[in-house]
Amino acid sequence: MTSNALTALSPLDGRYARRLEPLARLFSEAGLIRHRVRVEVAWFRHLAGVEAFGALPPLAPDDDAFLRQLGEDFSDADAAEVKEIEATTNHDVKAVEYWIKNRMAARPGLADKLEMVHFACTSEDINNLAYGLILRQALVEELDPVLAELDAHLADMAAQHADLAMLSRTHGQSASPTTLGKELANTVFRLRRQRRALNRIEISGKINGAVGNFNAHIAACPDLDWPTTARDFVEDLGLVWNPYTTQIEPHDMIAELSHALVRVNTILLDFARDSWAYISLGYYKQRTVEGEVGSSTMPHKVNPIDFENGEGNLGLANALLCHLAEKLPVSRWQRDLTDSTVQRSIGSAFGYCLLAWRSIQRGLDRIEPARARIAEDVEDAWEVLAEAIQTVMRVHGIEEPYEKLKQLTRGRTIGADEVREFLEQLELPAAERRRLLEMTPSGYTGNAAAMARGLGRYT
């Protein structure tokens, strides 16, 4: 660990920095500046390609290539130069504009076109598009692949353990059996639904000036179709054009994105807690790691730390995401700056998501079902057959079936003999009695195994 990591204020930049390096490249100050440069340069190049915009003629191929490379090759050293300019301007986006102009000034084909950089733009025209590009890349390249890995891992476990009968515990008490595979499949189904919702969110953007009406654009070039020009530019960036804004893109998209991630995280938090509890019951065995210590005083301990870390970081992620969702769409009149400082923590929210998801993935890698322990629990719970028996009794017209099974089983521990004795006294068709007599707790799992194997049919 570097000295910078040891002294970092945030664990995301300290203890966990190596795990989150790709996100840091996107959401760091340097990453934001890099994307601002890309947007500024792209807008300049776009205007040069608009035939009706006579103020900026088409670029020579080598000049166009030079500008494209400014954005593509932008380095941390370049970002440091922008920060030096910002020390004078005290304005981050203006510093980007000046840095680009400084680079262009040395080229004869661009030196007389410097004032077309940042043409008719407000800072938010650049910022919202830069964040849009960052969000899209973070989702596609960092977040969704980890969710896909979790999906694949859980789906594989669901299929592998589709037939492993397990005692359910509703209200923490013995309940009708399920299978381990079906319980894992439940989580997969929930996650897939929310992952689809996450991937359907439109990452939107705008470039329409100081208050969203193209005021300066129309004043300078009244005959140009500015809404179409803006739409084409935003869509060329791979974003969805938002035509109705104030000075800022209203951030409803970020709220949708945040809420979608909260739902994903809530499902995984629920799963992490259940996995922790199953480890506590002995349903899962944890693989040991050579040299690892579970307790500073109790040598026997193998703690479920990955599920615990996952749960803790999911809580942090959701706290940030909920604030992003509630705060960012709210702005005083046409603009205030409260969103600017809050958006800088989007990367932290994403970072805690990734930390948690990868912790849960590591937890899954370390567990395997303790089949004997699971079987022992379910086979000792003959009382769970009360549901099946009283339901069959209803079909055959036997009076007060629920009440009779309640008297036999509620609050009591019974075994196969008690169930058999009860069944022998019932006036049931012989075939039905025989079917019930052959039933065991581990065989009373409904269609759980089929559902565990049939995820693809429903997702």
DAPE-V921765 format. One record per pair of residues at least 12 apart in sequence whose ideal C-beta (glycine too) atoms are under 10 Angstrom apart, sorted by the first residue. I is the first residue (numbers start at 1). GAP is how many residues later the second one is. Records with the same first field share a line. If there is no record, write none. Layout:
I=GAP + GAP
This chain:
1=13 + 14 + 16 + 17
2=12 + 15 + 16
4=13
5=12 + 13
10=335 + 338 + 341
11=302 + 305 + 340 + 341 + 344
12=12 + 15 + 301 + 304 + 335 + 336 + 338 + 339 + 340 + 342 + 343
13=15 + 335 + 338
15=340
16=297 + 335 + 336 + 338 + 339 + 342
17=334
19=332 + 335 + 336 + 339 + 340
20=122 + 327 + 328 + 330 + 331 + 332 + 334 + 335 + 338
22=115 + 116 + 119 + 120 + 332
23=111 + 115 + 118 + 119 + 120 + 324 + 325 + 327 + 328 + 330 + 331 + 332
24=323 + 327
25=51 + 109 + 112 + 113 + 117 + 322
26=107 + 108 + 109 + 111 + 112 + 115 + 116 + 320 + 321 + 324
27=104 + 107 + 108 + 111 + 316 + 317 + 318 + 319 + 320 + 321 + 322 + 323 + 324
28=48 + 51 + 316 + 319
29=47 + 50 + 51 + 53 + 54 + 63 + 315
30=44 + 45 + 46 + 47 + 48 + 49 + 50 + 52 + 53
31=43 + 45 + 48 + 99 + 103 + 106 + 107 + 316
32=47 + 60 + 64 + 95 + 98 + 99 + 102 + 311 + 312 + 315
33=41 + 43 + 45 + 46 + 47 + 48 + 49 + 50 + 53 + 59 + 60 + 62 + 63 + 66 + 97
34=37 + 38 + 39 + 40 + 41 + 42 + 44 + 45 + 48 + 62 + 96 + 99 + 100
35=36 + 39 + 61 + 91 + 92 + 94 + 95 + 96 + 97 + 98 + 99 + 102
36=35 + 38 + 43 + 46 + 56 + 57 + 59 + 60 + 61 + 63 + 64 + 87 + 90 + 91 + 93 + 94 + 95 + 97
37=33 + 34 + 35 + 37 + 41 + 42 + 45 + 59 + 60 + 62 + 63 + 66 + 89 + 93
38=30 + 32 + 33 + 34 + 36 + 88 + 91 + 92 + 95 + 199
39=32 + 54 + 57 + 82 + 86 + 87 + 88 + 89 + 90 + 91 + 92 + 93 + 94 + 166 + 168 + 194 + 198
40=27 + 30 + 31 + 53 + 56 + 57 + 59 + 60 + 61 + 77 + 78 + 79 + 81 + 85 + 86 + 89 + 90
41=25 + 26 + 27 + 28 + 29 + 30 + 31 + 33 + 55 + 59 + 62 + 63 + 76
42=25 + 26 + 29 + 87 + 91 + 191 + 194 + 195
43=73 + 74 + 75 + 76 + 77 + 78 + 82 + 83 + 86 + 164 + 187 + 190 + 194
44=12 + 15 + 20 + 23 + 26 + 56 + 60 + 66 + 69 + 70 + 72 + 73 + 74 + 75
45=14 + 18 + 19 + 22 + 23 + 26 + 188 + 191
46=161 + 183 + 184 + 186 + 187 + 188 + 190 + 191
47=12 + 66 + 69 + 70 + 72 + 73 + 174 + 177 + 182 + 186
48=12 + 15 + 16 + 19 + 65 + 68
49=15 + 183 + 184 + 187
50=171 + 174 + 175 + 176 + 178 + 179 + 182 + 183
51=173
52=169 + 171 + 172 + 173 + 177
53=63 + 66 + 164 + 167 + 168 + 170 + 171 + 173 + 176
54=167 + 169 + 170
55=58 + 60 + 61 + 64 + 165 + 166 + 169
56=57 + 59 + 60 + 63
57=56
59=50 + 51 + 54
60=47 + 48 + 49 + 50
62=45 + 47
63=41 + 44 + 45 + 46 + 47 + 50
64=45 + 46
66=37 + 38 + 40 + 41 + 43 + 44
67=33 + 36 + 37 + 40 + 43 + 50
70=29 + 30 + 33 + 34
71=29
74=25
78=21 + 25
79=17 + 20
81=14 + 17 + 18 + 21 + 22
82=13 + 14 + 15 + 16 + 17 + 18 + 20
83=12 + 16
84=15
85=12 + 13 + 14 + 17
86=12 + 13
91=32
92=31 + 34 + 35 + 248
93=25 + 28 + 29 + 30 + 31 + 32 + 33 + 34 + 37
94=24 + 29
96=21 + 22 + 27 + 30 + 34
97=17 + 20 + 21 + 24 + 26 + 29
98=16 + 19 + 20
99=18
100=14 + 17 + 18
101=12 + 13 + 14 + 15 + 16 + 17
102=12
104=12 + 13
119=97 + 98 + 101 + 102
120=87 + 88 + 89 + 90 + 94 + 95 + 96 + 97 + 98 + 99 + 100 + 101 + 106 + 110
121=86 + 87 + 88 + 89 + 95 + 96
122=85 + 86 + 87 + 88 + 89 + 90 + 94 + 125 + 126 + 213
123=87 + 124 + 125 + 212 + 217
124=82 + 83 + 84 + 85 + 86 + 88 + 121 + 122 + 123 + 124 + 125 + 211 + 215 + 216
125=80 + 81 + 82 + 83 + 84 + 85 + 87 + 105 + 108 + 109 + 120 + 122 + 123 + 124
126=81
127=78 + 121 + 122 + 212 + 213 + 216
128=76 + 77 + 78 + 79 + 106 + 111 + 114 + 117 + 119 + 120 + 121 + 122 + 123 + 125 + 126 + 211 + 215
129=74 + 75 + 76 + 77 + 78 + 104 + 105 + 108 + 110 + 120
130=75 + 107
131=72 + 74 + 118 + 120 + 122 + 123 + 212 + 213 + 215
132=70 + 71 + 72 + 73 + 74 + 102 + 105 + 106 + 107 + 108 + 110 + 117 + 121 + 122
133=70 + 72 + 104 + 105 + 106
134=69 + 209 + 212 + 213 + 216
135=66 + 68 + 104 + 118 + 119 + 122 + 211 + 215
136=67 + 69 + 101 + 102 + 103
137=66 + 101
138=119 + 208 + 209 + 212 + 215 + 216
139=59 + 60 + 62 + 64 + 118 + 121 + 122 + 211
140=59 + 63 + 98
142=208 + 209 + 211 + 212
143=52 + 55 + 56 + 114 + 118 + 121 + 207 + 210 + 211 + 214
144=51 + 54 + 55
146=207 + 208 + 210 + 211 + 212 + 214 + 215
147=44 + 45 + 47 + 48 + 51 + 52 + 117 + 121 + 206 + 210
148=47
149=208 + 209 + 212 + 215
150=37 + 38 + 41 + 45 + 114 + 118 + 121 + 207 + 208 + 210 + 211 + 214
151=36 + 37 + 40 + 41 + 44 + 304 + 308
152=36
153=31 + 35 + 207 + 208 + 211 + 212
154=30 + 31 + 32 + 33 + 34 + 35 + 37 + 38 + 117 + 206 + 207 + 210 + 301
155=26 + 29 + 30 + 32 + 33 + 34 + 36 + 37 + 297 + 300 + 301 + 304
156=28 + 32 + 208
157=23 + 24 + 26 + 27 + 28 + 30 + 31 + 207 + 210 + 211 + 212 + 295
158=21 + 22 + 23 + 24 + 25 + 26 + 27 + 28 + 29 + 30 + 31 + 293 + 294 + 295 + 296 + 297
159=22 + 25 + 26 + 29 + 290 + 293 + 294 + 295 + 296 + 297
160=20 + 21 + 24 + 208 + 209 + 292
161=18 + 19 + 20 + 21 + 22 + 23 + 24 + 207 + 208 + 210 + 213 + 288 + 291
162=17 + 18 + 19 + 20 + 22 + 23 + 283 + 286 + 287 + 288 + 289 + 290 + 291 + 292 + 293
163=16 + 17 + 18 + 19 + 279 + 282 + 285 + 286 + 287 + 289 + 290
164=14 + 15 + 16 + 17 + 18 + 19 + 119 + 205 + 207 + 210 + 211 + 214 + 278 + 281 + 284 + 285 + 288
165=12 + 13 + 14 + 15 + 16 + 17 + 206 + 209 + 210 + 212 + 213 + 214 + 275 + 276 + 277 + 278 + 279 + 280 + 283 + 284
166=12 + 13 + 14 + 15 + 16 + 17 + 112 + 117 + 203 + 205 + 208 + 209 + 211 + 212 + 276 + 279 + 282
167=114 + 116 + 207 + 208 + 209 + 210 + 211 + 212 + 213 + 214 + 217 + 274 + 275
168=14 + 15 + 210 + 213 + 216 + 277 + 280
169=105 + 108 + 109 + 112 + 208
172=105
173=208 + 210
174=203 + 204 + 206 + 207 + 208 + 209 + 210 + 235 + 239 + 267
175=206 + 208 + 209 + 212
176=205 + 208 + 209 + 210 + 211 + 212 + 265 + 268 + 269 + 270 + 272
177=200 + 201 + 202 + 204 + 207 + 208 + 263 + 264 + 265 + 266 + 267 + 268 + 269 + 271
178=200 + 266 + 267 + 268 + 270 + 271 + 273 + 274
179=195 + 199 + 263 + 266 + 267 + 268 + 269 + 270 + 271 + 272 + 273
180=98 + 103 + 104 + 189 + 191 + 194 + 268 + 272
181=188 + 267 + 268 + 270 + 271 + 272 + 274
182=263 + 264 + 265 + 266 + 267 + 268 + 269 + 270 + 271
183=88 + 91 + 95 + 265 + 269
184=87 + 91 + 180 + 268 + 271
185=263 + 264 + 266 + 267 + 268 + 269 + 270 + 273 + 274
186=81 + 84 + 85 + 88 + 265 + 266 + 269
187=80 + 81 + 83 + 84 + 87 + 88
188=79 + 83 + 264 + 267 + 270 + 271
189=78 + 262 + 266 + 269 + 270
190=73 + 74 + 76 + 77 + 78 + 80 + 81
191=72 + 73 + 76 + 77 + 80 + 268
192=263 + 266 + 267
193=70 + 71 + 74 + 265 + 266
194=66 + 67 + 68 + 69 + 70 + 71 + 72 + 73 + 74
195=65 + 68 + 69 + 72 + 264
196=64 + 263
197=59 + 62 + 63 + 66 + 67
198=58 + 59 + 61 + 62 + 63 + 65 + 66
199=61
200=56 + 60
201=39 + 52 + 53 + 54 + 55 + 56 + 57 + 58 + 59 + 60
202=37 + 38 + 39 + 40 + 50 + 51 + 54 + 55
203=34 + 35 + 36 + 37 + 50 + 51 + 53 + 54
204=30 + 35 + 36 + 37 + 38 + 39 + 41 + 45 + 46 + 47 + 48 + 49 + 50 + 52
205=25 + 28 + 29 + 30 + 32 + 33 + 34 + 35 + 36 + 37 + 40 + 44 + 48
206=24 + 25 + 28 + 33 + 35 + 36 + 37 + 38 + 39 + 40 + 41 + 42 + 43 + 44
207=19 + 22 + 23 + 24 + 26 + 27 + 30 + 34 + 35 + 38 + 42
208=18 + 19 + 22 + 23 + 26 + 33 + 34 + 35 + 36 + 37 + 38 + 39 + 41
209=17 + 21 + 36 + 38
210=36 + 37 + 124 + 125
211=34 + 35 + 36 + 37 + 122 + 123 + 124
212=30 + 31 + 32 + 33 + 34 + 35 + 36 + 37 + 38 + 122 + 123
213=13 + 32 + 33
214=12 + 13 + 15 + 16
217=12 + 13
227=14 + 16
228=13
230=12 + 13
231=12
234=15
239=14
240=13
245=89
246=85 + 86 + 87 + 88 + 89
247=84 + 86 + 87 + 88 + 89
248=80 + 81 + 83 + 86 + 87 + 88 + 89 + 91 + 92
249=79 + 90
250=78 + 79 + 80 + 81 + 89
251=73 + 74 + 76 + 77 + 78 + 79 + 80 + 88 + 91 + 92
252=73 + 76 + 77
253=75 + 76
254=67 + 70 + 71 + 73 + 74 + 75 + 85 + 88 + 89 + 92
255=66 + 67 + 69 + 70 + 71 + 72 + 73 + 74 + 75
256=69 + 73
257=64 + 67 + 68 + 89 + 92 + 93
258=59 + 60 + 62 + 63 + 64 + 65 + 66 + 67 + 68 + 69 + 70 + 88 + 91
259=62 + 63 + 65 + 66 + 67
260=61 + 65
261=56 + 57 + 59 + 60 + 63 + 64 + 88 + 89 + 92
262=52 + 55 + 56 + 57 + 58 + 59 + 60 + 62 + 63 + 87 + 91
263=55 + 58
264=50 + 53 + 54 + 57 + 89 + 93
265=45 + 48 + 49 + 50 + 51 + 52 + 53 + 56 + 84 + 87 + 88 + 91 + 92
266=48 + 52
267=47
268=39 + 42 + 43 + 46 + 49 + 85 + 88 + 89 + 91 + 92
269=38 + 41 + 42 + 43 + 44 + 45 + 46 + 48 + 49 + 87 + 91
270=41 + 44
271=36 + 39 + 40 + 43 + 89 + 92 + 93
272=32 + 34 + 35 + 36 + 37 + 38 + 39 + 40 + 41 + 42 + 84 + 87 + 88 + 91
273=34 + 35 + 37 + 38 + 41
274=33
275=29 + 31 + 32 + 35 + 36 + 85 + 88 + 89 + 92
276=27 + 28 + 30 + 31 + 32 + 34 + 35 + 87
277=27 + 30
278=26 + 29 + 89 + 91 + 92 + 95 + 96
279=23 + 24 + 25 + 28 + 84 + 87 + 88 + 91
280=24
281=89 + 92 + 93 + 96
282=88 + 90 + 91 + 92 + 94 + 95
283=84 + 86 + 87 + 88 + 90 + 91 + 94
284=20 + 23 + 79 + 80 + 82 + 83 + 84 + 85 + 86 + 89 + 90
285=17 + 81 + 82 + 83 + 84 + 85 + 86 + 88
286=16 + 17 + 18 + 19 + 20 + 21 + 77 + 80 + 81 + 82 + 84
287=15 + 78 + 79 + 80 + 81
288=14 + 78
289=13 + 77
292=13
302=64
304=59 + 62 + 63
305=54 + 57 + 58 + 61
306=50 + 52 + 53 + 54 + 55 + 56 + 57 + 58 + 59 + 60 + 61
307=49 + 52 + 53 + 55 + 56 + 57 + 59 + 60
308=51 + 55
309=46 + 47 + 49 + 50 + 51 + 53 + 54
310=45 + 46 + 47 + 48 + 49 + 50 + 51 + 52 + 53
311=45 + 48 + 49
312=40 + 43 + 44 + 47
313=38 + 39 + 40 + 41 + 42 + 43 + 44 + 45 + 46 + 47
314=38 + 39 + 41 + 42 + 43 + 45 + 46
315=37 + 41
316=32 + 33 + 35 + 36 + 37 + 39 + 40
317=31 + 32 + 33 + 34 + 35 + 36 + 37 + 38 + 39 + 40
318=31 + 34 + 35 + 38
319=30 + 33
320=22 + 25 + 26 + 27 + 28 + 29 + 30 + 31 + 32 + 33
321=24 + 25 + 28 + 29 + 31 + 32
322=27
323=19 + 22 + 26
324=15 + 18 + 19 + 21 + 22 + 24 + 25
325=24
327=12 + 15 + 16
328=14 + 15 + 18
374=68
375=66 + 67
377=64 + 65
378=62 + 63 + 64 + 65 + 66 + 67
379=36 + 37 + 61 + 62 + 63
380=33 + 35 + 61
381=32 + 33 + 34 + 60 + 61 + 63
382=27 + 31 + 32 + 33 + 34 + 35 + 36 + 37 + 38 + 57 + 58 + 59 + 62
383=22 + 25 + 26 + 27 + 28 + 29 + 30 + 31 + 32 + 35 + 36 + 58
384=25 + 57 + 60
385=20 + 24 + 29 + 31 + 34 + 37 + 38 + 51 + 54 + 55 + 56 + 58 + 59
386=15 + 16 + 18 + 19 + 20 + 22 + 23 + 24 + 28 + 33 + 36
387=15 + 18 + 22 + 57
388=17 + 47 + 48 + 51 + 53 + 56 + 58
389=12 + 15 + 16 + 19 + 20 + 30 + 33 + 34 + 37 + 39 + 47 + 50
390=12 + 13 + 14 + 15 + 16 + 18 + 19
391=14
392=31 + 34 + 36 + 40 + 41 + 43 + 44 + 47
393=12 + 30 + 33 + 34 + 35 + 39 + 43
395=33 + 37
396=30 + 31 + 32 + 33 + 36
397=30
398=28 + 29 + 30
401=25
404=18 + 21 + 22
405=14 + 17
407=15
408=13 + 14
409=13
416=21 + 24 + 25
419=17 + 18 + 20 + 21 + 22
420=16 + 17
422=14
423=13 + 14 + 16
424=13
